[in-house]
């Protein structure tokens, strides 16, 4: 799918404004149909580098080959995002 700079900015805006991660994920799904969005505990993403830090939240860009998912730093190949809440 890929994300351009405008879409990435919109994801960051939604994430910052949302009261919860679930609300952020729902907002991203509404604004960018087709982009997979989810949230996990920050512990699950330990050792990975977020693409963006948005306040006390981290955004990870995800890529899939159709079977396995992996973290990517390239928004142009991102098929989805994962959001985490930092303690």
PyMOL Python script that loads the backbone (N, CA, C, O; Angstrom):
from pymol import cmd

cmd.read_pdbstr("""\
ATOM      1  N   UNK A   1       0.829  -1.192   0.000  1.00  0.00           N
ATOM      2  CA  UNK A   1       0.000   0.000   0.000  1.00  0.00           C
ATOM      3  C   UNK A   1       0.869   1.250   0.000  1.00  0.00           C
ATOM      4  O   UNK A   1       0.771   2.072  -0.911  1.00  0.00           O
ATOM      5  N   UNK A   2       1.715   1.401   1.006  1.00  0.00           N
ATOM      6  CA  UNK A   2       2.577   2.570   1.102  1.00  0.00           C
ATOM      7  C   UNK A   2       1.872   3.781   1.676  1.00  0.00           C
ATOM      8  O   UNK A   2       0.674   3.973   1.465  1.00  0.00           O
ATOM      9  N   UNK A   3       2.607   4.585   2.391  1.00  0.00           N
ATOM     10  CA  UNK A   3       2.097   5.829   2.962  1.00  0.00           C
ATOM     11  C   UNK A   3       2.929   6.988   2.456  1.00  0.00           C
ATOM     12  O   UNK A   3       4.158   6.939   2.482  1.00  0.00           O
ATOM     13  N   UNK A   4       2.251   8.043   1.990  1.00  0.00           N
ATOM     14  CA  UNK A   4       2.992   9.234   1.596  1.00  0.00           C
ATOM     15  C   UNK A   4       3.121  10.155   2.812  1.00  0.00           C
ATOM     16  O   UNK A   4       2.556   9.879   3.871  1.00  0.00           O
ATOM     17  N   UNK A   5       3.858  11.234   2.653  1.00  0.00           N
ATOM     18  CA  UNK A   5       4.133  12.143   3.773  1.00  0.00           C
ATOM     19  C   UNK A   5       2.848  12.727   4.352  1.00  0.00           C
ATOM     20  O   UNK A   5       2.730  12.879   5.568  1.00  0.00           O
ATOM     21  N   UNK A   6       1.892  13.054   3.500  1.00  0.00           N
ATOM     22  CA  UNK A   6       0.626  13.624   3.965  1.00  0.00           C
ATOM     23  C   UNK A   6      -0.154  12.611   4.814  1.00  0.00           C
ATOM     24  O   UNK A   6      -0.718  12.967   5.849  1.00  0.00           O
ATOM     25  N   UNK A   7      -0.182  11.370   4.377  1.00  0.00           N
ATOM     26  CA  UNK A   7      -0.880  10.336   5.140  1.00  0.00           C
ATOM     27  C   UNK A   7      -0.188  10.074   6.475  1.00  0.00           C
ATOM     28  O   UNK A   7      -0.853   9.897   7.496  1.00  0.00           O
ATOM     29  N   UNK A   8       1.119  10.049   6.471  1.00  0.00           N
ATOM     30  CA  UNK A   8       1.867   9.829   7.707  1.00  0.00           C
ATOM     31  C   UNK A   8       1.621  10.966   8.698  1.00  0.00           C
ATOM     32  O   UNK A   8       1.494  10.731   9.900  1.00  0.00           O
ATOM     33  N   UNK A   9       1.554  12.179   8.198  1.00  0.00           N
ATOM     34  CA  UNK A   9       1.237  13.332   9.042  1.00  0.00           C
ATOM     35  C   UNK A   9      -0.166  13.206   9.615  1.00  0.00           C
ATOM     36  O   UNK A   9      -0.389  13.535  10.780  1.00  0.00           O
ATOM     37  N   UNK A  10      -1.110  12.736   8.816  1.00  0.00           N
ATOM     38  CA  UNK A  10      -2.487  12.554   9.283  1.00  0.00           C
ATOM     39  C   UNK A  10      -2.566  11.461  10.352  1.00  0.00           C
ATOM     40  O   UNK A  10      -3.293  11.611  11.334  1.00  0.00           O
ATOM     41  N   UNK A  11      -1.836  10.382  10.173  1.00  0.00           N
ATOM     42  CA  UNK A  11      -1.787   9.323  11.185  1.00  0.00           C
ATOM     43  C   UNK A  11      -1.244   9.895  12.496  1.00  0.00           C
ATOM     44  O   UNK A  11      -1.788   9.611  13.564  1.00  0.00           O
ATOM     45  N   UNK A  12      -0.197  10.684  12.429  1.00  0.00           N
ATOM     46  CA  UNK A  12       0.383  11.295  13.628  1.00  0.00           C
ATOM     47  C   UNK A  12      -0.614  12.239  14.291  1.00  0.00           C
ATOM     48  O   UNK A  12      -0.738  12.248  15.516  1.00  0.00           O
ATOM     49  N   UNK A  13      -1.315  13.025  13.502  1.00  0.00           N
ATOM     50  CA  UNK A  13      -2.309  13.959  14.047  1.00  0.00           C
ATOM     51  C   UNK A  13      -3.419  13.203  14.776  1.00  0.00           C
ATOM     52  O   UNK A  13      -3.796  13.565  15.891  1.00  0.00           O
ATOM     53  N   UNK A  14      -3.935  12.162  14.148  1.00  0.00           N
ATOM     54  CA  UNK A  14      -5.000  11.359  14.753  1.00  0.00           C
ATOM     55  C   UNK A  14      -4.507  10.715  16.043  1.00  0.00           C
ATOM     56  O   UNK A  14      -5.209  10.722  17.054  1.00  0.00           O
ATOM     57  N   UNK A  15      -3.316  10.167  16.008  1.00  0.00           N
ATOM     58  CA  UNK A  15      -2.746   9.482  17.171  1.00  0.00           C
ATOM     59  C   UNK A  15      -2.552  10.440  18.337  1.00  0.00           C
ATOM     60  O   UNK A  15      -2.840  10.089  19.481  1.00  0.00           O
ATOM     61  N   UNK A  16      -2.075  11.625  18.063  1.00  0.00           N
ATOM     62  CA  UNK A  16      -1.849  12.620  19.114  1.00  0.00           C
ATOM     63  C   UNK A  16      -3.165  13.096  19.724  1.00  0.00           C
ATOM     64  O   UNK A  16      -3.244  13.313  20.933  1.00  0.00           O
ATOM     65  N   UNK A  17      -4.193  13.259  18.900  1.00  0.00           N
ATOM     66  CA  UNK A  17      -5.471  13.794  19.366  1.00  0.00           C
ATOM     67  C   UNK A  17      -6.342  12.756  20.072  1.00  0.00           C
ATOM     68  O   UNK A  17      -7.226  13.123  20.847  1.00  0.00           O
ATOM     69  N   UNK A  18      -6.110  11.488  19.821  1.00  0.00           N
ATOM     70  CA  UNK A  18      -6.973  10.435  20.357  1.00  0.00           C
ATOM     71  C   UNK A  18      -6.798  10.267  21.864  1.00  0.00           C
ATOM     72  O   UNK A  18      -5.694  10.380  22.396  1.00  0.00           O
ATOM     73  N   UNK A  19      -7.905   9.998  22.530  1.00  0.00           N
ATOM     74  CA  UNK A  19      -7.873   9.784  23.975  1.00  0.00           C
ATOM     75  C   UNK A  19      -7.282   8.425  24.342  1.00  0.00           C
ATOM     76  O   UNK A  19      -6.770   8.241  25.446  1.00  0.00           O
ATOM     77  N   UNK A  20      -7.357   7.483  23.415  1.00  0.00           N
ATOM     78  CA  UNK A  20      -6.831   6.142  23.674  1.00  0.00           C
ATOM     79  C   UNK A  20      -6.211   5.580  22.397  1.00  0.00           C
ATOM     80  O   UNK A  20      -6.452   6.090  21.302  1.00  0.00           O
ATOM     81  N   UNK A  21      -5.421   4.541  22.546  1.00  0.00           N
ATOM     82  CA  UNK A  21      -4.847   3.892  21.360  1.00  0.00           C
ATOM     83  C   UNK A  21      -5.944   3.296  20.490  1.00  0.00           C
ATOM     84  O   UNK A  21      -5.873   3.379  19.264  1.00  0.00           O
ATOM     85  N   UNK A  22      -6.961   2.692  21.110  1.00  0.00           N
ATOM     86  CA  UNK A  22      -8.067   2.102  20.345  1.00  0.00           C
ATOM     87  C   UNK A  22      -8.753   3.180  19.509  1.00  0.00           C
ATOM     88  O   UNK A  22      -9.082   2.946  18.346  1.00  0.00           O
ATOM     89  N   UNK A  23      -8.971   4.352  20.090  1.00  0.00           N
ATOM     90  CA  UNK A  23      -9.581   5.466  19.361  1.00  0.00           C
ATOM     91  C   UNK A  23      -8.676   5.900  18.206  1.00  0.00           C
ATOM     92  O   UNK A  23      -9.167   6.216  17.122  1.00  0.00           O
ATOM     93  N   UNK A  24      -7.379   5.917  18.426  1.00  0.00           N
ATOM     94  CA  UNK A  24      -6.434   6.285  17.365  1.00  0.00           C
ATOM     95  C   UNK A  24      -6.492   5.283  16.219  1.00  0.00           C
ATOM     96  O   UNK A  24      -6.540   5.673  15.052  1.00  0.00           O
ATOM     97  N   UNK A  25      -6.488   3.993  16.548  1.00  0.00           N
ATOM     98  CA  UNK A  25      -6.555   2.955  15.517  1.00  0.00           C
ATOM     99  C   UNK A  25      -7.849   3.084  14.717  1.00  0.00           C
ATOM    100  O   UNK A  25      -7.827   3.011  13.489  1.00  0.00           O
ATOM    101  N   UNK A  26      -8.968   3.273  15.399  1.00  0.00           N
ATOM    102  CA  UNK A  26     -10.248   3.430  14.705  1.00  0.00           C
ATOM    103  C   UNK A  26     -10.228   4.644  13.784  1.00  0.00           C
ATOM    104  O   UNK A  26     -10.728   4.583  12.661  1.00  0.00           O
ATOM    105  N   UNK A  27      -9.649   5.749  14.259  1.00  0.00           N
ATOM    106  CA  UNK A  27      -9.563   6.956  13.442  1.00  0.00           C
ATOM    107  C   UNK A  27      -8.700   6.765  12.212  1.00  0.00           C
ATOM    108  O   UNK A  27      -9.055   7.224  11.127  1.00  0.00           O
ATOM    109  N   UNK A  28      -7.575   6.094  12.367  1.00  0.00           N
ATOM    110  CA  UNK A  28      -6.685   5.832  11.228  1.00  0.00           C
ATOM    111  C   UNK A  28      -7.393   4.953  10.209  1.00  0.00           C
ATOM    112  O   UNK A  28      -7.305   5.202   9.007  1.00  0.00           O
ATOM    113  N   UNK A  29      -8.089   3.933  10.676  1.00  0.00           N
ATOM    114  CA  UNK A  29      -8.812   3.037   9.762  1.00  0.00           C
ATOM    115  C   UNK A  29      -9.878   3.782   8.965  1.00  0.00           C
ATOM    116  O   UNK A  29     -10.094   3.491   7.788  1.00  0.00           O
ATOM    117  N   UNK A  30     -10.544   4.743   9.604  1.00  0.00           N
ATOM    118  CA  UNK A  30     -11.568   5.532   8.904  1.00  0.00           C
ATOM    119  C   UNK A  30     -10.957   6.438   7.842  1.00  0.00           C
ATOM    120  O   UNK A  30     -11.497   6.564   6.743  1.00  0.00           O
ATOM    121  N   UNK A  31      -9.844   7.062   8.165  1.00  0.00           N
ATOM    122  CA  UNK A  31      -9.244   8.062   7.282  1.00  0.00           C
ATOM    123  C   UNK A  31      -8.436   7.432   6.148  1.00  0.00           C
ATOM    124  O   UNK A  31      -8.377   7.980   5.047  1.00  0.00           O
ATOM    125  N   UNK A  32      -7.819   6.290   6.413  1.00  0.00           N
ATOM    126  CA  UNK A  32      -6.995   5.633   5.389  1.00  0.00           C
ATOM    127  C   UNK A  32      -7.489   4.193   5.215  1.00  0.00           C
ATOM    128  O   UNK A  32      -6.884   3.255   5.735  1.00  0.00           O
ATOM    129  N   UNK A  33      -8.590   4.028   4.481  1.00  0.00           N
ATOM    130  CA  UNK A  33      -9.118   2.681   4.260  1.00  0.00           C
ATOM    131  C   UNK A  33      -8.066   1.802   3.575  1.00  0.00           C
ATOM    132  O   UNK A  33      -7.338   2.255   2.692  1.00  0.00           O
ATOM    133  N   UNK A  34      -8.004   0.566   3.993  1.00  0.00           N
ATOM    134  CA  UNK A  34      -7.044  -0.360   3.410  1.00  0.00           C
ATOM    135  C   UNK A  34      -5.753  -0.467   4.192  1.00  0.00           C
ATOM    136  O   UNK A  34      -5.026  -1.451   4.053  1.00  0.00           O
ATOM    137  N   UNK A  35      -5.452   0.534   5.018  1.00  0.00           N
ATOM    138  CA  UNK A  35      -4.260   0.469   5.864  1.00  0.00           C
ATOM    139  C   UNK A  35      -4.602  -0.351   7.102  1.00  0.00           C
ATOM    140  O   UNK A  35      -5.561  -0.039   7.809  1.00  0.00           O
ATOM    141  N   UNK A  36      -3.849  -1.365   7.360  1.00  0.00           N
ATOM    142  CA  UNK A  36      -4.067  -2.167   8.564  1.00  0.00           C
ATOM    143  C   UNK A  36      -3.477  -1.417   9.749  1.00  0.00           C
ATOM    144  O   UNK A  36      -2.350  -0.924   9.696  1.00  0.00           O
ATOM    145  N   UNK A  37      -4.250  -1.344  10.804  1.00  0.00           N
ATOM    146  CA  UNK A  37      -3.814  -0.614  11.992  1.00  0.00           C
ATOM    147  C   UNK A  37      -4.184  -1.418  13.224  1.00  0.00           C
ATOM    148  O   UNK A  37      -5.286  -1.958  13.324  1.00  0.00           O
ATOM    149  N   UNK A  38      -3.254  -1.491  14.156  1.00  0.00           N
ATOM    150  CA  UNK A  38      -3.522  -2.206  15.401  1.00  0.00           C
ATOM    151  C   UNK A  38      -2.686  -1.611  16.519  1.00  0.00           C
ATOM    152  O   UNK A  38      -1.830  -0.753  16.301  1.00  0.00           O
ATOM    153  N   UNK A  39      -2.958  -2.088  17.714  1.00  0.00           N
ATOM    154  CA  UNK A  39      -2.216  -1.652  18.882  1.00  0.00           C
ATOM    155  C   UNK A  39      -1.766  -2.881  19.663  1.00  0.00           C
ATOM    156  O   UNK A  39      -2.486  -3.876  19.746  1.00  0.00           O
ATOM    157  N   UNK A  40      -0.596  -2.800  20.219  1.00  0.00           N
ATOM    158  CA  UNK A  40      -0.074  -3.861  21.082  1.00  0.00           C
ATOM    159  C   UNK A  40       0.595  -3.204  22.277  1.00  0.00           C
ATOM    160  O   UNK A  40       0.833  -1.996  22.288  1.00  0.00           O
ATOM    161  N   UNK A  41       0.889  -4.004  23.267  1.00  0.00           N
ATOM    162  CA  UNK A  41       1.627  -3.521  24.421  1.00  0.00           C
ATOM    163  C   UNK A  41       3.042  -3.132  23.985  1.00  0.00           C
ATOM    164  O   UNK A  41       3.635  -3.796  23.135  1.00  0.00           O
ATOM    165  N   UNK A  42       3.571  -2.076  24.556  1.00  0.00           N
ATOM    166  CA  UNK A  42       4.920  -1.616  24.199  1.00  0.00           C
ATOM    167  C   UNK A  42       5.962  -2.712  24.402  1.00  0.00           C
ATOM    168  O   UNK A  42       6.959  -2.755  23.682  1.00  0.00           O
ATOM    169  N   UNK A  43       5.746  -3.588  25.360  1.00  0.00           N
ATOM    170  CA  UNK A  43       6.675  -4.688  25.621  1.00  0.00           C
ATOM    171  C   UNK A  43       6.809  -5.592  24.393  1.00  0.00           C
ATOM    172  O   UNK A  43       7.882  -6.133  24.129  1.00  0.00           O
ATOM    173  N   UNK A  44       5.719  -5.750  23.651  1.00  0.00           N
ATOM    174  CA  UNK A  44       5.738  -6.611  22.465  1.00  0.00           C
ATOM    175  C   UNK A  44       6.618  -6.061  21.349  1.00  0.00           C
ATOM    176  O   UNK A  44       7.028  -6.811  20.464  1.00  0.00           O
ATOM    177  N   UNK A  45       6.913  -4.772  21.377  1.00  0.00           N
ATOM    178  CA  UNK A  45       7.729  -4.152  20.330  1.00  0.00           C
ATOM    179  C   UNK A  45       9.134  -3.817  20.836  1.00  0.00           C
ATOM    180  O   UNK A  45       9.880  -3.096  20.172  1.00  0.00           O
ATOM    181  N   UNK A  46       9.488  -4.335  21.999  1.00  0.00           N
ATOM    182  CA  UNK A  46      10.823  -4.073  22.563  1.00  0.00           C
ATOM    183  C   UNK A  46      11.891  -4.491  21.555  1.00  0.00           C
ATOM    184  O   UNK A  46      11.766  -5.512  20.880  1.00  0.00           O
ATOM    185  N   UNK A  47      12.911  -3.701  21.473  1.00  0.00           N
ATOM    186  CA  UNK A  47      14.001  -3.998  20.547  1.00  0.00           C
ATOM    187  C   UNK A  47      13.777  -3.464  19.144  1.00  0.00           C
ATOM    188  O   UNK A  47      14.695  -3.472  18.324  1.00  0.00           O
ATOM    189  N   UNK A  48      12.574  -3.002  18.860  1.00  0.00           N
ATOM    190  CA  UNK A  48      12.275  -2.425  17.546  1.00  0.00           C
ATOM    191  C   UNK A  48      12.362  -0.901  17.638  1.00  0.00           C
ATOM    192  O   UNK A  48      12.151  -0.322  18.704  1.00  0.00           O
ATOM    193  N   UNK A  49      12.671  -0.270  16.529  1.00  0.00           N
ATOM    194  CA  UNK A  49      12.775   1.187  16.485  1.00  0.00           C
ATOM    195  C   UNK A  49      11.510   1.768  15.860  1.00  0.00           C
ATOM    196  O   UNK A  49      11.162   1.421  14.731  1.00  0.00           O
ATOM    197  N   UNK A  50      10.816   2.653  16.588  1.00  0.00           N
ATOM    198  CA  UNK A  50       9.608   3.239  16.015  1.00  0.00           C
ATOM    199  C   UNK A  50       9.940   4.199  14.875  1.00  0.00           C
ATOM    200  O   UNK A  50      11.002   4.820  14.852  1.00  0.00           O
ATOM    201  N   UNK A  51       9.019   4.303  13.945  1.00  0.00           N
ATOM    202  CA  UNK A  51       9.170   5.265  12.857  1.00  0.00           C
ATOM    203  C   UNK A  51       8.944   6.679  13.379  1.00  0.00           C
ATOM    204  O   UNK A  51       9.585   7.632  12.936  1.00  0.00           O
ATOM    205  N   UNK A  52       8.019   6.796  14.330  1.00  0.00           N
ATOM    206  CA  UNK A  52       7.699   8.095  14.926  1.00  0.00           C
ATOM    207  C   UNK A  52       7.415   7.925  16.406  1.00  0.00           C
ATOM    208  O   UNK A  52       6.856   6.914  16.832  1.00  0.00           O
ATOM    209  N   UNK A  53       7.800   8.912  17.178  1.00  0.00           N
ATOM    210  CA  UNK A  53       7.356   9.028  18.562  1.00  0.00           C
ATOM    211  C   UNK A  53       6.367  10.182  18.568  1.00  0.00           C
ATOM    212  O   UNK A  53       6.697  11.303  18.180  1.00  0.00           O
ATOM    213  N   UNK A  54       5.154   9.893  19.011  1.00  0.00           N
ATOM    214  CA  UNK A  54       4.068  10.871  18.992  1.00  0.00           C
ATOM    215  C   UNK A  54       3.616  11.068  20.433  1.00  0.00           C
ATOM    216  O   UNK A  54       2.804  10.301  20.950  1.00  0.00           O
ATOM    217  N   UNK A  55       4.146  12.096  21.072  1.00  0.00           N
ATOM    218  CA  UNK A  55       3.871  12.277  22.494  1.00  0.00           C
ATOM    219  C   UNK A  55       4.413  11.083  23.252  1.00  0.00           C
ATOM    220  O   UNK A  55       5.602  10.775  23.168  1.00  0.00           O
ATOM    221  N   UNK A  56       3.541  10.405  23.998  1.00  0.00           N
ATOM    222  CA  UNK A  56       3.968   9.212  24.741  1.00  0.00           C
ATOM    223  C   UNK A  56       3.568   7.922  24.022  1.00  0.00           C
ATOM    224  O   UNK A  56       3.424   6.868  24.641  1.00  0.00           O
ATOM    225  N   UNK A  57       3.396   8.028  22.716  1.00  0.00           N
ATOM    226  CA  UNK A  57       3.036   6.875  21.887  1.00  0.00           C
ATOM    227  C   UNK A  57       4.083   6.669  20.802  1.00  0.00           C
ATOM    228  O   UNK A  57       4.705   7.618  20.325  1.00  0.00           O
ATOM    229  N   UNK A  58       4.261   5.422  20.428  1.00  0.00           N
ATOM    230  CA  UNK A  58       5.176   5.084  19.336  1.00  0.00           C
ATOM    231  C   UNK A  58       4.390   4.500  18.177  1.00  0.00           C
ATOM    232  O   UNK A  58       3.422   3.764  18.367  1.00  0.00           O
ATOM    233  N   UNK A  59       4.826   4.844  16.973  1.00  0.00           N
ATOM    234  CA  UNK A  59       4.226   4.332  15.752  1.00  0.00           C
ATOM    235  C   UNK A  59       5.269   3.505  15.012  1.00  0.00           C
ATOM    236  O   UNK A  59       6.367   3.979  14.721  1.00  0.00           O
ATOM    237  N   UNK A  60       4.912   2.282  14.719  1.00  0.00           N
ATOM    238  CA  UNK A  60       5.768   1.376  13.963  1.00  0.00           C
ATOM    239  C   UNK A  60       5.129   1.131  12.608  1.00  0.00           C
ATOM    240  O   UNK A  60       3.930   0.866  12.519  1.00  0.00           O
ATOM    241  N   UNK A  61       5.917   1.219  11.569  1.00  0.00           N
ATOM    242  CA  UNK A  61       5.453   0.910  10.222  1.00  0.00           C
ATOM    243  C   UNK A  61       5.671  -0.578   9.982  1.00  0.00           C
ATOM    244  O   UNK A  61       6.722  -1.123  10.322  1.00  0.00           O
ATOM    245  N   UNK A  62       4.679  -1.226   9.398  1.00  0.00           N
ATOM    246  CA  UNK A  62       4.735  -2.664   9.196  1.00  0.00           C
ATOM    247  C   UNK A  62       4.613  -2.999   7.714  1.00  0.00           C
ATOM    248  O   UNK A  62       3.895  -2.335   6.965  1.00  0.00           O
ATOM    249  N   UNK A  63       5.324  -4.035   7.314  1.00  0.00           N
ATOM    250  CA  UNK A  63       5.295  -4.527   5.931  1.00  0.00           C
ATOM    251  C   UNK A  63       4.985  -6.020   5.963  1.00  0.00           C
ATOM    252  O   UNK A  63       5.397  -6.728   6.882  1.00  0.00           O
ATOM    253  N   UNK A  64       4.257  -6.492   4.956  1.00  0.00           N
ATOM    254  CA  UNK A  64       3.976  -7.917   4.866  1.00  0.00           C
ATOM    255  C   UNK A  64       4.290  -8.439   3.473  1.00  0.00           C
ATOM    256  O   UNK A  64       4.145  -7.735   2.474  1.00  0.00           O
ATOM    257  N   UNK A  65       4.722  -9.686   3.438  1.00  0.00           N
ATOM    258  CA  UNK A  65       4.942 -10.363   2.159  1.00  0.00           C
ATOM    259  C   UNK A  65       3.721 -11.208   1.808  1.00  0.00           C
ATOM    260  O   UNK A  65       3.764 -12.013   0.877  1.00  0.00           O
ATOM    261  N   UNK A  66       2.646 -11.024   2.547  1.00  0.00           N
ATOM    262  CA  UNK A  66       1.438 -11.793   2.351  1.00  0.00           C
ATOM    263  C   UNK A  66       1.287 -12.895   3.387  1.00  0.00           C
ATOM    264  O   UNK A  66       0.213 -13.479   3.531  1.00  0.00           O
ATOM    265  N   UNK A  67       2.358 -13.175   4.103  1.00  0.00           N
ATOM    266  CA  UNK A  67       2.317 -14.214   5.131  1.00  0.00           C
ATOM    267  C   UNK A  67       2.885 -13.692   6.455  1.00  0.00           C
ATOM    268  O   UNK A  67       2.208 -13.735   7.483  1.00  0.00           O
ATOM    269  N   UNK A  68       4.102 -13.210   6.429  1.00  0.00           N
ATOM    270  CA  UNK A  68       4.781 -12.721   7.635  1.00  0.00           C
ATOM    271  C   UNK A  68       4.801 -11.194   7.657  1.00  0.00           C
ATOM    272  O   UNK A  68       4.852 -10.543   6.614  1.00  0.00           O
ATOM    273  N   UNK A  69       4.759 -10.642   8.861  1.00  0.00           N
ATOM    274  CA  UNK A  69       4.853  -9.206   9.061  1.00  0.00           C
ATOM    275  C   UNK A  69       6.224  -8.861   9.612  1.00  0.00           C
ATOM    276  O   UNK A  69       6.818  -9.638  10.360  1.00  0.00           O
ATOM    277  N   UNK A  70       6.728  -7.678   9.231  1.00  0.00           N
ATOM    278  CA  UNK A  70       7.992  -7.195   9.776  1.00  0.00           C
ATOM    279  C   UNK A  70       7.934  -5.681   9.904  1.00  0.00           C
ATOM    280  O   UNK A  70       7.176  -5.012   9.202  1.00  0.00           O
ATOM    281  N   UNK A  71       8.747  -5.152  10.812  1.00  0.00           N
ATOM    282  CA  UNK A  71       8.850  -3.706  10.990  1.00  0.00           C
ATOM    283  C   UNK A  71       9.704  -3.159   9.853  1.00  0.00           C
ATOM    284  O   UNK A  71      10.718  -3.748   9.481  1.00  0.00           O
ATOM    285  N   UNK A  72       9.277  -2.020   9.307  1.00  0.00           N
ATOM    286  CA  UNK A  72      10.038  -1.350   8.260  1.00  0.00           C
ATOM    287  C   UNK A  72      10.208   0.118   8.632  1.00  0.00           C
ATOM    288  O   UNK A  72       9.400   0.675   9.376  1.00  0.00           O
ATOM    289  N   UNK A  73      11.235   0.725   8.123  1.00  0.00           N
ATOM    290  CA  UNK A  73      11.423   2.169   8.327  1.00  0.00           C
ATOM    291  C   UNK A  73      10.961   2.950   7.105  1.00  0.00           C
ATOM    292  O   UNK A  73      10.979   4.181   7.110  1.00  0.00           O
ATOM    293  N   UNK A  74      10.550   2.248   6.064  1.00  0.00           N
ATOM    294  CA  UNK A  74      10.178   2.877   4.793  1.00  0.00           C
ATOM    295  C   UNK A  74       8.663   3.007   4.671  1.00  0.00           C
ATOM    296  O   UNK A  74       7.976   2.007   4.465  1.00  0.00           O
ATOM    297  N   UNK A  75       8.131   4.223   4.794  1.00  0.00           N
ATOM    298  CA  UNK A  75       6.686   4.391   4.687  1.00  0.00           C
ATOM    299  C   UNK A  75       6.130   3.997   3.315  1.00  0.00           C
ATOM    300  O   UNK A  75       4.949   3.669   3.200  1.00  0.00           O
ATOM    301  N   UNK A  76       6.951   4.025   2.298  1.00  0.00           N
ATOM    302  CA  UNK A  76       6.468   3.699   0.955  1.00  0.00           C
ATOM    303  C   UNK A  76       6.161   2.217   0.771  1.00  0.00           C
ATOM    304  O   UNK A  76       5.474   1.847  -0.180  1.00  0.00           O
ATOM    305  N   UNK A  77       6.659   1.364   1.665  1.00  0.00           N
ATOM    306  CA  UNK A  77       6.345  -0.068   1.589  1.00  0.00           C
ATOM    307  C   UNK A  77       5.465  -0.523   2.757  1.00  0.00           C
ATOM    308  O   UNK A  77       5.194  -1.716   2.900  1.00  0.00           O
ATOM    309  N   UNK A  78       5.023   0.414   3.584  1.00  0.00           N
ATOM    310  CA  UNK A  78       4.215   0.062   4.753  1.00  0.00           C
ATOM    311  C   UNK A  78       2.828  -0.414   4.327  1.00  0.00           C
ATOM    312  O   UNK A  78       2.146   0.233   3.532  1.00  0.00           O
ATOM    313  N   UNK A  79       2.434  -1.551   4.871  1.00  0.00           N
ATOM    314  CA  UNK A  79       1.095  -2.098   4.649  1.00  0.00           C
ATOM    315  C   UNK A  79       0.208  -1.874   5.868  1.00  0.00           C
ATOM    316  O   UNK A  79      -1.003  -2.084   5.815  1.00  0.00           O
ATOM    317  N   UNK A  80       0.825  -1.447   6.965  1.00  0.00           N
ATOM    318  CA  UNK A  80       0.075  -1.244   8.181  1.00  0.00           C
ATOM    319  C   UNK A  80       0.901  -0.511   9.216  1.00  0.00           C
ATOM    320  O   UNK A  80       2.080  -0.220   9.015  1.00  0.00           O
ATOM    321  N   UNK A  81       0.247  -0.222  10.330  1.00  0.00           N
ATOM    322  CA  UNK A  81       0.914   0.436  11.454  1.00  0.00           C
ATOM    323  C   UNK A  81       0.575  -0.297  12.743  1.00  0.00           C
ATOM    324  O   UNK A  81      -0.462  -0.951  12.851  1.00  0.00           O
ATOM    325  N   UNK A  82       1.458  -0.176  13.705  1.00  0.00           N
ATOM    326  CA  UNK A  82       1.211  -0.642  15.068  1.00  0.00           C
ATOM    327  C   UNK A  82       1.492   0.537  15.984  1.00  0.00           C
ATOM    328  O   UNK A  82       2.520   1.203  15.862  1.00  0.00           O
ATOM    329  N   UNK A  83       0.569   0.789  16.900  1.00  0.00           N
ATOM    330  CA  UNK A  83       0.733   1.855  17.886  1.00  0.00           C
ATOM    331  C   UNK A  83       0.942   1.247  19.266  1.00  0.00           C
ATOM    332  O   UNK A  83       0.316   0.249  19.622  1.00  0.00           O
ATOM    333  N   UNK A  84       1.829   1.865  20.034  1.00  0.00           N
ATOM    334  CA  UNK A  84       2.049   1.452  21.420  1.00  0.00           C
ATOM    335  C   UNK A  84       2.003   2.674  22.327  1.00  0.00           C
ATOM    336  O   UNK A  84       2.265   3.799  21.902  1.00  0.00           O
ATOM    337  N   UNK A  85       1.664   2.421  23.583  1.00  0.00           N
ATOM    338  CA  UNK A  85       1.637   3.470  24.609  1.00  0.00           C
ATOM    339  C   UNK A  85       2.854   3.298  25.492  1.00  0.00           C
ATOM    340  O   UNK A  85       3.060   2.220  26.051  1.00  0.00           O
ATOM    341  N   UNK A  86       3.660   4.325  25.631  1.00  0.00           N
ATOM    342  CA  UNK A  86       4.829   4.254  26.507  1.00  0.00           C
ATOM    343  C   UNK A  86       4.413   4.551  27.942  1.00  0.00           C
ATOM    344  O   UNK A  86       3.521   5.364  28.182  1.00  0.00           O
ATOM    345  N   UNK A  87       5.068   3.886  28.896  1.00  0.00           N
ATOM    346  CA  UNK A  87       4.715   4.110  30.313  1.00  0.00           C
ATOM    347  C   UNK A  87       5.078   5.511  30.768  1.00  0.00           C
ATOM    348  O   UNK A  87       4.850   5.862  31.926  1.00  0.00           O
TER     349      UNK A  87
END
""", "prot")
cmd.dss("prot")
cmd.show_as("cartoon", "prot")
cmd.util.cbc("prot")
cmd.orient("prot")
